[in-house]
């Protein structure tokens, strides 16, 4: 429309290399910011749940077997820290991503002396990808665009897998909201946790994208440019889907109903406080740890064979185990034994840094809550830098038009 004399000069010093790469980066940073904003919403929900459930006693698990007593608050605190790391990975990626390739053309730049730093400022970039060859062919940024998402997707998938298991009748620890469930076409009693299942599937999609991107960029540094399209064209769909998945996860966890009484009731069915009992032998009976561990193991087997529970065990069982293992009775009062086997006492006793004791969890949550706020401020600031760059560019354009 402007003609060759004017319009033809617009292409000066440009190439499909920096145009395509630059627009890819600018679009990707917008998508990445959206992912970080969604992650902040999920962190907010998880931090609230961690505080809400500091006294909700439950069993922890290893090998899908009851391990030791903890709290639901301690469990959610775990995910608060994991999501904090996910956010930091994305923020670090953003800083590497948001660098300008403008002026790089296809490999060697241009003989025209463009001010690449000025161009970067106009386009909202924080820095310049200095080497013009690296700016166009250093495509590890494409691989990283998926790798940080994969860690995040894996974490929220595990979070939702736990919830899916907990909703089963065998556990009975939780229920998802009706809006996140569906029934069966043949079994009308079913309440299937569709929401958590959908979230879990996302990690497979991102894994596939990461592998595809890695294989595309395995080529020599003078390879065929059109291969880029085969991996880049899926980026926006994958980012948009993960954005929805993160917000869905936040809503699922926020609306889930946790059965506190059932969690507490089942906490010690398989003697989760056995380690505490062995510890009490060490502390109160001055016994070596390995000896206490073995006596406790024998006592647990005897109690289970006799259908004796932690609430009904007596000193006779430990004496029998001690005689069997080391030839003499232990002589530990029943009161001490039952005190050691109480899950509530166990949780309170684990008051070290990072432990599940309620007051300790509250103290340990101070740092991630503060980090959440500073991350939110940093996220707002980087969005503002982009907005300011648009205003700056418009002002510069106006000054040219007015000249």
ZAGUTOR-476524 format. One record per atom (N, C-alpha, C): x, y, z. Coordinates in steps of 0.001 Angstrom, whole numbers, padded with zeros to 6 digits, always signed. Example, Ala and Ser with C-alpha at 12.3 -4.5 7.8 and 13.67 -1.06 7.14 Angstrom:
+013190-005690+007800;+012300-004500+007800;+013200-003300+007800;+012850-002250+007080;+013670-001060+007140;+012900+000030+007870;
END
This chain:
+000821-001212+000000;+000000+000000+000000;+000855+001262+000000;+002001+001221+000653;+002867+002389+000720;+003759+002509-000506;+003843+001434-001264;+004710+001454-002438;+006130+001062-002088;+006924+000763-003100;+008290+000287-002893;+009186+001334-002257;+008962+002593-002575;+009854+003625-002064;+009793+003735-000537;+008604+003497+000014;+008453+003587+001472;+008313+002188+002076;+007307+001466+001604;+007059+000134+002156;+008215-000819+001934;+008912-000663+000830;+010018-001562+000525;+011179-001425+001478;+011256-000306+002181;+012358-000088+003117;+012115-000757+004478;+010862-001135+004736;+010536-001731+006034;+011280-003048+006239;+011520-003752+005146;+012176-005061+005248;+013686-004944+005456;+014206-003747+005413;+015648-003535+005484;+016263-004180+006733;+017244-005043+006528;+017959-005665+007647;+017196-006758+008358;+016056-007145+007837;+015248-008179+008479;+015340-009483+007695;+014926-010559+008365;+014872-011865+007709;+013782-012686+008378;+013371-013732+007685;+012406-014642+008327;+013000-015255+009582;+014331-015289+009660;+014983-015865+010844;+014664-015109+012108;+014970-013800+012139;+014697-013047+013373;+013220-012696+013507;+012508-012580+012368;+011070-012313+012465;+010334-013496+013097;+010619-014695+012600;+009942-015882+013135;+010371-016177+014567;+011679-016133+014802;+012182-016426+016153;+011709-015380+017151;+011757-014107+016743;+011320-013041+017651;+009853-013130+017997;+009013-013371+016989;+007575-013475+017253;+007254-014715+018077;+008025-015797+017838;+007855-017013+018644;+008134-016715+020110;+009235-016024+020374;+009608-015711+021756;+008584-014791+022405;+008110-013799+021655;+007148-012851+022221;+005819-013536+022554;+005401-014459+021689;+004174-015204+021975;+004386-016164+023138;+005536-016820+023144;+005819-017793+024195;+005889-017131+025562;+006479-015936+025630;+006572-015281+026945;+005179-014937+027480;+004256-014582+026572;+002878-014302+027000;+002224-015565+027560;+002434-016681+026874;+001883-017957+027336;+002518-018375+028656;+003818-018157+028787;+004531-018543+030004;+004054-017722+031197;+003831-016446+030991;+003299-015604+032066;+001940-016121+032526;+001104-016538+031568;-000210-017085+031923;-000051-018357+032765;+000901-019212+032408;+001159-020431+033182;+001609-020077+034593;+002471-019080+034714;+002946-018673+036039;+001809-018088+036876;+000924-017341+036244;-000225-016800+036973;-001131-017920+037464;-001355-018932+036634;-002167-020075+037049;-001495-020829+038200;-000184-020975+038117;+000559-021659+039182;+000448-020892+040490;+000444-019583+040424;+000263-018777+041637;-001095-019039+042280;-002118-019212+041452;-003444-019526+041995;-003435-020876+042697;-002767-021857+042103;-002673-023171+042732;-001866-023092+044019;-000782-022338+044019;+000016-022172+045249;-000824-021546+046359;-001645-020565+046000;-002501-019912+046992;-003433-020926+047659;-004041-021786+046856;-004949-022810+047383;-004197-023798+048280;-003048-024249+047820;-002276-025241+048575;-001796-024665+049905;-001346-023427+049924;-000900-022791+051170;-002057-022672+052156;-003225-022348+051649;-004407-022261+052535;-004743-023622+053130;-004726-024663+052306;-005025-026011+052791;-003984-026481+053805;-002732-026114+053593;-001677-026503+054534;-001937-025906+055912;-002353-024650+055957;-002656-024006+057239;-003927-024578+057862;-004921-024841+057025;-006211-025320+057523;-006099-026680+058196;-005199-027533+057695;-005169-028927+058141;-003923-029287+058957;-003407-028338+059722;-002208-028639+060518;-002497-029652+061631;-003760-029809+062015;-004119-030765+063070;-004857-031989+062535;-004948-032133+061237;-005632-033279+060649;-004665-034457+060558;-004782-035372+061506;-003866-036517+061601;-004141-037505+060470;-003070-037997+059860;-003195-039015+058823;-001907-039835+058777;-001976-040975+058118;-000782-041795+057925;-000034-041326+056686;+001275-041351+056753;+002072-041205+055543;+002287-042602+054958;+002746-042648+053719;+002845-043948+053040;+004171-044082+052305;+004728-045267+052341;+005814-045661+051438;+005457-047051+050916;+005756-047316+049644;+005395-048592+049005;+003896-048859+049111;+003086-047781+049200;+001629-047871+049363;+001228-048549+050676;+002151-048566+051641;+001860-049119+052970;+002008-047996+053992;+001202-048075+055057;+001291-047060+056096;+002713-046985+056650;+003203-045762+056813;+004569-045554+057282;+004568-044958+058690;+004476-043642+058818;+004453-042968+060117;+003369-041895+060116;+002914-041476+061300;+001872-040450+061368;+002389-039091+060894;+001527-038379+060213;+001814-037002+059824;+000497-036245+059879;+000424-035118+059216;-000841-034387+059124;-001098-034021+057668;-002360-033766+057376;-002713-033327+056030;-002078-031970+055729;-001922-031149+056773;-001252-029864+056602;+000201-030031+056212;+000870-030982+056826;+002269-031282+056498;+002365-031774+055057;+001400-032586+054657;+001338-033094+053281;+001206-031950+052284;+000271-031027+052514;+000083-029918+051585;+001269-028950+051612;+001939-028864+052754;+003145-028039+052831;+004212-028563+051873;+004292-029890+051772;+005196-030528+050800;+004936-029990+049401;+003673-029929+048981;+003346-029465+047646;+003554-027964+047493;+003439-027217+048593;+003714-025782+048532;+005165-025536+048131;+006069-026329+048717;+007484-026179+048378;+007768-026654+046946;+007117-027737+046535;+007330-028256+045182;+006878-027237+044135;+005719-026625+044351;+005204-025631+043403;+006043-024358+043418;+006625-024052+044559;+007541-022912+044623;+008737-023136+043702;+009287-024361+043727;+010402-024678+042837;+009963-024627+041371;+008747-025113+041094;+008232-025054+039728;+008144-023616+039234;+007657-022743+040107;+007538-021332+039733;+008916-020735+039466;+009867-021066+040317;+011216-020529+040137;+011858-021020+038845;+011613-022283+038496;+012128-022791+037224;+011571-021990+036052;+010276-021696+036110;+009663-020932+035025;+010178-019493+034993;+010389-018915+036168;+010903-017548+036213;+012329-017485+035666;+013130-018484+036007;+014495-018535+035477;+014471-018734+033962;+013557-019577+033492;+013413-019781+032053;+012979-018488+031368;+012078-017765+031996;+011604-016508+031423;+012761-015535+031196;+013668-015492+032152;+014801-014565+032029;+015709-014948+030865;+015853-016230+030612;+016625-016663+029439;+015828-016487+028149;+014525-016671+028255;+013662-016567+027083;+013535-015134+026592;+013321-014211+027518;+012969-012842+027147;+014183-012017+026739;+014891-012509+025735;+016042-011809+025167;+015792-011601+023679;+016173-010445+023202;+015826-010047+021840;+016773-010635+020799;+016184-011140+019716;+016963-011602+018560;+016836-010609+017409;+016081-009532+017598;+015850-008560+016535;+017175-008000+016029;+017304-007933+014728;+018530-007439+014116;+019513-008531+013766;+019196-009775+014146;+020106-010887+013855;+019948-011390+012432;+018852-011008+011783;+018522-011497+010437;+018475-013016+010445;+019283-013677+009631;+019223-015139+009606;+020419-015772+010312;+021617-015173+010221;+022786-015718+010914;+023782-014617+011281;+024106-013732+010313;+025202-012780+010519;+024718-011353+010761;+023428-011162+010925;+022928-009823+011159;+022887-009006+009883;+023284-007756+009969;+023193-006848+008814;+024368-005875+008823;+024704-005417+007634;+025754-004391+007539;+025243-003025+007980;+023915-002882+008078;+023346-001647+008574;+023451-001634+010104;+023865-000514+010644;+024197-000454+012074;+022932-000230+012918;+022176-001276+013073;+020988-001183+013911;+021383-001141+015394;+020593-000426+016172;+020785-000387+017623;+019955-001529+018217;+020562-002679+018398;+019818-003860+018852;+019311-003707+020287;+020022-002970+021090;+019558-002746+022466;+018310-001864+022474;+018286-000886+021592;+017102-000027+021455;+015914-000845+020946;+016163-001709+019975;+015105-002590+019473;+014552-003473+020586;+015432-003996+021417;+015008-004857+022529;+014090-004103+023474;+014437-002852+023750;+013615-002042+024652;+012238-001789+024046;+012198-001517+022753;+010925-001272+022080;+010001-002487+022152;+010585-003681+022109;+009798-004915+022032;+009577-005569+023407;+010014-004906+024466;+009739-005422+025803;+010677-006523+026265;+011838-006637+025624;+012814-007635+026050;+013699-007064+027151;+014170-007940+028021;+015020-007519+029129;+016493-007475+028755;+016855-008154+027674;+018249-008213+027268;+018315-008572+025785;+019537-008653+025254;+019755-008985+023861;+020475-010318+023758;+020038-011183+022855;+020798-012389+022519;+021945-011919+021633;+023135-011796+022221;+024212-011045+021574;+024666-011670+020260;+025112-012901+020273;+025656-013518+019068;+024545-013775+018065;+024691-013240+016852;+023608-013351+015866;+023393-014782+015388;+024443-015576+015399;+024306-017000+015033;+023497-017719+016112;+023880-017487+017363;+023179-018115+018494;+021728-017649+018568;+021502-016380+018213;+020154-015827+018311;+019155-016619+017476;+019597-017104+016308;+018692-017814+015414;+018811-019332+015566;+020004-019822+015778;+020207-021268+015779;+020356-021867+017181;+020428-021031+018191;+020505-021560+019554;+019127-021936+020056;+018583-023025+019542;+017180-023354+019778;+016947-024254+020994;+017915-024292+021887;+017677-025027+023138;+016527-024419+023919;+016206-023158+023611;+015084-022491+024276;+013781-023223+023973;+013672-023827+022784;+012467-024584+022435;+012336-025826+023310;+013466-026497+023532;+013457-027693+024380;+013123-027316+025819;+013737-026216+026284;+013480-025781+027659;+012038-025335+027846;+011413-024881+026769;+010019-024435+026879;+009108-025555+027354;+009509-026796+027096;+008725-027945+027552;+009270-028552+028847;+010570-028485+029048;+011165-029192+030183;+010696-028638+031525;+010588-027299+031640;+010122-026746+032914;+008638-027035+033121;+007884-027111+032011;+006469-027465+032123;+006299-028917+032550;+007219-029769+032110;+007117-031184+032440;+007256-031411+033944;+008187-030702+034572;+008352-030828+036026;+007084-030390+036752;+006512-029282+036317;+005271-028780+036912;+004127-029757+036697;+003979-030241+035468;+002897-031167+035152;+003035-032461+035938;+004263-032918+036116;+004498-034132+036889;+004077-033953+038339;+004386-032806+038914;+004030-032542+040311;+002518-032492+040506;+001821-031747+039652;+000372-031656+039849;-000304-032978+039497;+000318-033765+038614;-000213-035097+038319;-000132-036005+039529;+000988-035957+040244;+001149-036769+041457;+000176-036317+042544;+000014-035000+042673;-000931-034451+043643;-002333-034983+043383;-002750-034975+042118;-004092-035440+041769;-004204-036959+041832;-003106-037657+041601;-003147-039118+041722;-003387-039528+043171;-002758-038826+044108;-003021-039091+045526;-004503-038906+045832;-005053-037796+045352;-006462-037519+045626;-007359-038580+045007;-007017-039023+043805;-007796-040073+043154;-007817-041342+044001;-006664-041729+044526;-006581-042920+045378;-007377-042719+046654;-007277-041530+047239;-007957-041258+048505;-009482-041297+048369;-010000-041074+047151;-011459-041093+046979;-012017-042506+046887;-011148-043511+046793;-011632-044891+046701;-012259-045321+048023;-013152-046303+047958;-013802-046815+049167;-012787-047419+050122;-011717-047977+049565;-010697-048603+050407;-009990-047575+051294;-009824-046364+050787;-009236-045307+051605;-010321-044493+052297;-011221-043917+051509;-012286-043101+052078;-011805-041823+052727;-010654-041315+052267;-010078-040115+052871;-010676-038821+052316;-011208-038876+051090;-011632-037633+050451;-012724-037890+049425;-013387-036807+049054;-014328-036811+047940;-014048-035604+047069;-014096-035798+045767;-014026-034634+044881;-015421-034059+044742;-015481-032790+044423;-016759-032137+044202;-017478-032786+043019;-018796-032764+043067;-019577-033382+041983;-019215-032810+040611;-018834-031538+040580;-018502-030907+039300;-017214-031464+038701;-016446-032201+039490;-015191-032788+039011;-015282-034311+038922;-016503-034825+038891;-016712-036273+038852;-017739-036616+037786;-017805-037892+037470;-018799-038378+036524;-019219-039780+036913;-020293-040254+036330;-020771-041582+036674;-020483-042555+035534;-021009-043733+035649;-020801-044778+034652;-022059-044933+033805;-021868-045355+032551;-023014-045580+031674;-023762-046848+032046;-023157-047693+032884;-023795-048951+033259;-023953-049116+034770;-023049-048480+035548;-023089-048629+037016;-023505-047307+037642;-024768-047154+038002;-025283-045850+038439;-024735-045371+039778;-024119-046260+040552;-023616-045847+041859;-022254-045164+041776;-021625-045244+040604;-020241-044783+040473;-020124-043256+040573;-019089-042806+041292;-018668-041402+041282;-017184-041400+040914;-016941-041321+039627;-015572-041417+039127;-014872-040054+039189;-013657-040006+039706;-012936-038727+039836;-012327-038286+038509;-013170-037862+037589;-012715-037510+036245;-011709-036359+036255;-011943-035379+037114;-011057-034208+037163;-009605-034585+037427;-009309-035282+038532;-007936-035705+038792;-007364-036585+037686;-008195-037434+037095;-007715-038305+036023;-007295-037483+034805;-008070-036459+034496;-007739-035604+033355;-006405-034903+033585;-006200-034413+034802;-004952-033729+035136;-003757-034664+034987;-003902-035880+035474;-002804-036859+035413;-002345-037111+033980;-003277-037078+033029;-002938-037393+031653;-002090-036333+030976;-002041-035118+031558;-001343-034023+030899;+000167-034253+030808;+000730-034951+031790;+002181-035160+031791;+002621-035962+030573;+001780-036868+030089;+002123-037662+028905;+002178-036782+027663;+001257-035820+027561;+001225-034914+026415;+002497-034075+026358;+002898-033539+027520;+004088-032680+027554;+005357-033498+027337;+005385-034711+027856;+006538-035578+027617;+006718-035825+026131;+005617-036091+025441;+005682-036305+023993;+006202-035080+023272;+005748-033886+023697;+006191-032647+023058;+007676-032410+023295;+008142-032715+024500;+009564-032544+024814;+010434-033470+023970;+010013-034715+023850;+010773-035675+023046;+010779-035249+021577;+009620-034808+021077;+009530-034378+019681;+010434-033182+019419;+010440-032230+020358;+011278-031048+020193;+012756-031415+020229;+013114-032298+021139;+014508-032719+021250;+014975-033410+019979;+014135-034251+019419;+014500-034969+018199;+014583-034019+017003;+013726-033005+016975;+013768-032030+015881;+015074-031244+015916;+015516-030900+017113;+016710-030061+017254;+017992-030864+017416;+017942-032137+017094;+019158-032948+017146;+020039-032705+015918;+019505-032020+014907;+020206-031853+013642;+021433-030960+013771;+022249-030973+012775;+023423-030110+012671;+022980-028652+012651;+023905-027755+012950;+023558-026344+013129;+023315-025609+011816;+023350-026324+010701;+022990-025711+009417;+021846-026491+008786;+020993-027076+009651;+019936-027971+009203;+018785-027262+008529;+017793-028060+008176;+016632-027551+007443;+015712-026760+008367;+015468-025515+007996;+014674-024619+008832;+013223-025086+008952;+012683-025663+007905;+011265-026009+007919;+010926-027087+008948;+011923-027796+009454;+011652-028768+010516;+011156-028089+011782;+011521-026808+011966;+011085-026094+013156;+009568-026153+013312;+008888-026007+012190;+007427-025925+012224;+006814-027171+012848;+007448-028322+012636;+006898-029583+013122;+006819-029649+014643;+007677-028905+015327;+007620-028906+016795;+006990-027630+017345;+007270-026484+016676;+006784-025213+017210;+005273-025074+017119;+004664-025722+016132;+003230-025524+015909;+002374-026075+017045;+002936-026991+017853;+002178-027570+018971;+002332-026785+020266;+003271-025837+020296;+003603-025158+021549;+002405-024464+022169;+001674-023713+021343;+000573-022908+021906;-000534-023804+022455;-000850-024870+021747;-001891-025791+022229;-001491-026397+023573;-000239-026791+023699;+000228-027439+024924;+000256-026459+026091;+000698-025231+025822;+000704-024212+026883;-000720-023870+027319;-001613-023728+026360;-003002-023396+026698;-003667-024513+027496;-003374-025760+027119;-003980-026881+027832;-003447-026981+029250;-002138-026778+029432;-001582-026829+030784;-002139-025703+031641;-002322-024549+031055;-002935-023431+031785;-004282-023854+032369;-005110-024487+031551;-006418-024950+032016;-006282-026058+033062;-005300-026926+032875;-005089-028036+033810;-004684-027514+035188;-003833-026510+035222;-003389-025956+036512;-004568-025337+037253;-005357-024545+036555;-006525-023921+037192;-007545-024970+037619;-007685-026028+036835;-008574-027126+037214;-008079-027787+038490;-006772-028011+038591;-006195-028621+039789;-006462-027759+041019;-006296-026459+040867;-006560-025543+041980;-008010-025662+042441;-008920-025744+041491;-010344-025842+041823;-010673-027200+042448;-010062-028276+041924;-010296-029616+042461;-009878-029691+043926;-008669-029208+044215;-008156-029277+045588;-008941-028337+046503;-009322-027201+045985;-010046-026206+046788;-011418-026719+047202;-012087-027478+046313;-013446-027947+046579;-013506-029361+047164;-012368-030039+047218;-012369-031410+047750;-012778-031425+049223;-013448-032494+049614;-013861-032682+051018;-012981-033780+051619;-012298-033461+052723;-011394-034414+053352;-012029-034969+054630;-012050-036288+054724;-012667-036976+055851;-011658-037085+056989;-011637-036089+057863;-010646-036023+058938;-010741-037214+059882;-011961-037585+060237;-012145-038677+061198;-011646-039999+060616;-011921-040233+059356;-011475-041481+058734;-009954-041525+058634;-009351-040399+058322;-007890-040325+058258;-007273-040657+059614;-007834-040067+060653;-007308-040311+061999;-007568-041746+062430;-008773-042249+062115;-009145-043615+062502;-008206-044643+061879;-007878-044446+060602;-007047-045423+059902;-005547-045199+060084;-005205-044115+060761;-003791-043740+060838;-002916-044820+061444;-003432-045523+062455;-002574-046470+063179;-003045-047909+063039;-003789-048206+061984;-004253-049586+061789;-003088-050554+061615;-002024-050059+060993;-000854-050912+060753;+000356-050435+061549;+000091-049942+062772;+001154-049628+063730;+002130-048591+063176;+001591-047461+062723;+002456-046409+062177;+003376-045794+063231;+003064-045997+064500;+003889-045410+065568;+004891-046405+066145;+005124-047493+065426;+006102-048483+065910;+007478-047864+066099;+007867-046983+065197;+009166-046316+065322;+009221-045483+066592;+008089-044857+066953;+008040-044064+068177;+008202-044953+069402;+007629-046152+069330;+007771-047093+070444;+009229-047507+070617;+009887-047799+069503;+011311-048135+069588;+012103-046962+070142;+011734-045745+069731;+012404-044560+070251;+012194-044389+071740;+010988-044730+072211;+010716-044642+073647;+011576-045638+074425;+011829-046811+073865;+012721-047777+074513;+014130-047211+074646;+014571-046505+073604;+015897-045885+073642;+015940-044801+074710;+014933-043932+074727;+014938-042777+075609;+014634-043128+077068;+013719-044078+077280;+013268-044363+078642;+013882-045616+079250;+014321-046531+078388;+014884-047784+078893;+016390-047882+078638;+016950-046809+078056;+018390-046755+077779;+018853-047946+076957;+018126-048222+075892;+018386-049415+075080;+019003-049006+073739;+019933-049781+073201;+020470-049488+071875;+019359-049511+070833;+019480-048638+069832;+018421-048512+068829;+018149-049824+068104;+019162-050520+067661;+018937-051749+066894;+018213-052802+067733;+018538-052862+069021;+017849-053817+069900;+016378-053432+070047;+016137-052118+070265;+014766-051624+070405;+013977-051873+069124;+014618-051668+067988;+013965-051875+066689;+013531-053329+066533;+014391-054256+066887;+014093-055676+066727;+013009-056142+067688;+013081-055678+068943;+012046-056056+069922;+010686-055535+069463;+010665-054303+068959;+009413-053719+068468;+008866-054529+067300;+009738-054947+066387;+009304-055735+065230;+008670-057053+065669;+009307-057717+066610;+008768-058989+067118;+007432-058743+067830;+007368-057663+068621;+006139-057339+069354;+004983-057044+068407;+005273-056345+067299;+004223-056031+066331;+003663-057313+065717;+004551-058254+065399;+004109-059527+064815;+003232-060296+065808;+003647-060343+067057;+002860-061043+068086;+001486-060390+068238;+001472-059053+068305;+000213-058323+068490;-000738-058553+067317;-000206-058514+066098;-001046-058719+064917;-001616-060132+064891;-000804-061119+065256;-001276-062503+065280;-002391-062693+066307;-002362-061901+067372;-003353-062018+068440;-004485-060989+068307;-004490-060251+067161;-005510-059222+066919;-005537-058160+068006;-004379-057819+068514;-004240-056757+069504;-003933-055449+068786;-004599-054378+069164;-004422-053076+068524;-003491-052199+069366;-003004-051091+068793;-002159-050183+069572;-002841-049638+070822;-004184-049541+070773;-004919-049005+071932;-005076-050030+073048;-004911-051316+072709;-005143-052360+073721;-003882-053134+074105;-002758-052784+073532;-001518-053500+073828;-001101-053277+075282;-000447-054276+075874;+000043-054185+077248;+001528-054525+077281;+002107-054332+078432;+003543-054602+078598;+003860-056078+078410;+002870-056950+078581;+003106-058391+078428;+003606-058724+077012;+003048-058037+076004;+003436-058309+074610;+004900-057948+074388;+005320-056783+074912;+006722-056377+074740;+007663-057265+075546;+007187-057715+076716;+008019-058643+077508;+008216-059951+076746;+007148-060440+076126;+007239-061679+075352;+008211-061516+074182;+008121-060367+073517;+009021-060105+072396;+010457-059968+072865;+010654-059304+074001;+012007-059101+074519;+012646-060419+074949;+011858-061290+075566;+012360-062611+075961;+012741-063413+074725;+011903-063300+073692;+012175-064036+072451;+013459-063551+071791;+013722-062212+071851;+014874-061664+071130;+016151-061652+071964;+016045-061257+073254;+017284-061133+074038;+017254-061886+075373;+016234-062709+075584;+016255-063632+076720;+015748-063092+078029;+015270-061861+078097;+014753-061313+079356;+013629-060308+079067;+012700-060152+080019;+011587-059231+079790;+012054-057785+079746;+011269-056947+079059;+011632-055541+078920;+011291-054743+080168;+010102-054987+080726;+009694-054275+081938;+009260-052838+081694;+008783-052549+080511;+008334-051188+080190;+006862-051042+080542;+006489-050031+081342;+005094-049877+081765;+004142-049719+080571;+002942-050275+080706;+001933-050174+079651;+001616-048723+079321;+001603-047854+080330;+001309-046436+080118;+002311-045805+079148;+003589-046131+079306;+004622-045597+078420;+004438-046121+076989;+004060-047384+076911;+003894-048012+075598;+002767-047341+074824;+001606-047193+075449;+000455-046606+074764;+000671-045122+074469;+001402-044442+075330;+001733-043042+075084;+002594-042917+073822;+003553-043817+073684;+004438-043802+072507;+003680-044157+071230;+002645-044991+071364;+001909-045460+070190;+000766-044534+069772;+000576-043423+070463;-000485-042466+070137;-000039-041604+068953;-000769-041634+067815;-000368-040852+066646;-000291-039345+066915;-001189-038844+067765;-001166-037414+068072;+000138-037046+068763;+000549-037881+069724;+001819-037642+070414;+002992-037737+069445;+002890-038682+068522;+003949-038861+067538;+004139-037610+066695;+003026-037068+066202;+003098-035871+065353;+003681-034702+066144;+003214-034517+067378;+003708-033406+068201;+005197-033545+068502;+005655-034784+068640;+007060-035018+068974;+007999-034678+067823;+007497-034747+066613;+008337-034472+065440;+008316-032970+065150;+009035-032243+066006;+009000-030785+065997;+010276-030178+065413;+011068-031003+064736;+012272-030454+064106;+011923-029630+062880;+012878-028880+062363;+012661-028088+061163;+012115-028968+060042;+010949-028587+059512;+010341-029337+058425;+009454-030483+058861;+009344-030726+060161;+008539-031830+060671;+007051-031526+060676;+006217-032533+061060;+004763-032381+060962;+004076-031797+062191;+004812-031515+063271;+004164-030933+064452;+003411-029668+064046;+002170-029517+064498;+001333-028402+064021;+001989-027027+064097;+002556-026694+065236;+003176-025381+065369;+004394-025255+064467;+005091-026369+064274;+006258-026346+063389;+005833-026107+061940;+004744-026753+061505;+004265-026548+060138;+003911-025075+059924;+003255-024467+060922;+002911-023047+060808;+004158-022185+060677;+005182-022490+061479;+006432-021725+061391;+007096-021918+060031;+007094-023162+059573;+007761-023466+058302;+007010-022893+057105;+005725-022593+057281;+004948-022020+056180;+005182-020517+056016;+005811-019892+057001;+006058-018448+056914;+006911-018124+055689;+007966-018910+055487;+008876-018652+054361;+008203-018847+053000;+007523-019994+052746;+006868-020130+051434;+005750-019128+051208;+005070-018690+052266;+004034-017668+052103;+004655-016335+051694;+005783-016014+052326;+006486-014784+051964;+007022-014877+050543;+007546-016069+050187;+008078-016265+048827;+006959-016149+047794;+005786-016636+048158;+004625-016509+047267;+004353-015038+046963;+004413-014207+047995;+004136-012778+047822;+005216-012101+046978;+006482-012419+047235;+007550-011796+046445;+007514-012278+044994;+007158-013544+044792;+007014-014058+043425;+005873-013349+042705;+004806-013075+043441;+003672-012370+042842;+004077-010959+042429;+004859-010308+043269;+005330-008964+042952;+006233-008976+041719;+007112-009986+041637;+008015-010083+040497;+007242-010363+039208;+006204-011177+039323;+005381-011494+038153;+004662-010250+037650;+004131-009474+038563;+003451-008218+038194;+004442-007255+037544;+005662-007209+038093;+006681-006294+037581;+007092-006638+036149;+007259-007931+035869;+007689-008289+034504;+006570-008057+033490;+005324-008223+033919;+004203-007895+033032;+004168-006390+032743;+004475-005603+033773;+004474-004150+033604;+005578-003701+032646;+006730-004399+032683;+007820-004026+031785;+007394-004183+030320;+006628-005232+030052;+006143-005437+028683;+005126-004357+028304;+004208-004079+029217;+003207-003029+028965;+003877-001680+028740;+004884-001376+029562;+005604-000108+029435;+006331-000016+028094;+006836-001158+027614;+007557-001147+026341;+006619-000808+025180;+005381-001270+025276;+004395-000958+024237;+004125+000544+024220;+003967+001111+025408;+003734+002559+025503;+004948+003337+024988;+006132+002840+025314;+007363+003491+024857;+007467+003444+023333;+007149+002300+022736;+007214+002166+021288;+006214+003103+020605;+005004+003176+021148;+004008+004074+020574;+004467+005533+020656;+005114+005862+021762;+005615+007238+021931;+006707+007525+020908;+007590+006545+020682;+008668+006726+019707;+008106+006852+018286;+007094+006086+017985;+006451+006160+016672;+005821+007542+016482;+005150+008015+017507;+004515+009333+017428;+005560+010424+017188;+006720+010283+017842;+007754+011313+017680;+008290+011327+016247;+008331+010154+015600;+008764+010078+014207;+007733+010698+013297;+006452+010386+013539;+005374+010901+012704;+005235+012432+012823;+005579+012941+013989;+005464+014372+014218;+006628+015166+013643;+007735+014425+013359;+008942+015110+012867;+008724+015672+011464;
END
